C-alpha cells in the first residue's frame, strides 16, 4: 500500500463522517452519499477492483473508468445545482417584489 | 417630422423609472417628467446610495427592492404595481438622463390612436439619433439587433433601448422573468407570444459622460446573450 492511498482513504472517511452528521434526517440522501464515498474508499484501498470493473465494461484502464464516472457525476451535479440556483433566484425575486409592493 | 405632440394632460400617463444608485441624476429626470405632466413611479433596485430618499422627495410613487435584483426585475415590480392600479399608459424611462422627455408624446401617439399596444424607441430610424455614441457601441448594437432578430423573430432597427410605451393590454400581458438586462430582448419575445401590436418610434438618446459611466459595458452583452440562451433552455 502506498502512503497516498492511506491519505486519500482517510480524507474520504473524514468527508463521509462530515456528510452523514450534517445531513440530519435526510435518510435517502445520506445513504446515497455514504454509498458513493464508501465506493471511493474501497477503490482507493484496492485499485485492482477498478481494473476488474473496467475489463467488464470494455474500458482499457481502471483509472479511466473512475475518471469517466466522476466527470459524468460532476456534470450532472453541476447542472442540478445550476437549476436549483435558478429556482432560488426566482424565489428571492418573488420575495423581494412582495416586500417592495407591500411597503409602498 | 414628428407628429404634433399630444398633450398628456387628459390621459393619465405613468412613467416607470427603474433606478439603481441614481441619486445624482434622479431629481432632474423626475422634475422634467413632472413638469411635462406625467406621473412618476421609481423602482429603487436595492440602491446603496440615497436613491430611495431622493425618489421619495420627488416621485409620485416609490417602490424599493430590499436587495439589488437587476433592471428587468425592477421593471417587472413596477409593472406589477401599475397593473394593479389599472394604469392606462406606461412609459419605461431610464434614470440616468439618456432619454428625452420630449420624445414621449411621439411614443404615446400610436397607443392613443389605438394603432399599437406597445412602442419601442429607436435611435437608428430616420428622425432618431444617438448623440455622442461611440463607434464600438454602435457596432455592438448592430450585432445585438441581429441577435435579437434571430432569437425573437422581430427585426427592429434598434436593440436594447430602454425607452418604451405600453398600453394596459401590453402592460398586463408582458411578464419579465429575466432579472438582468436580457429583459429588452425578453420584451420582444413577449410581444410575439401575446401577439401585441408594436411599432418603432424614432427617439434621441444622448450618451453623456454620466450615462456612459453608469451604462453597460460591452461585456454585459455576453452576459445578456448567455442569459437569453440559458433562459430558453431552462425556462
Interface residues (C-beta under 8 A of the other chain):
Chain A: X82 X83 X86 X89 X90 X92 X93 X96 X97 X99 X100 X101 X103 X104
Chain B: X43 X46 X61 X62 X63 X64 X65 X66 X67 X69 X73 X76 X77 X80 X81 X84 X177 X179 X234
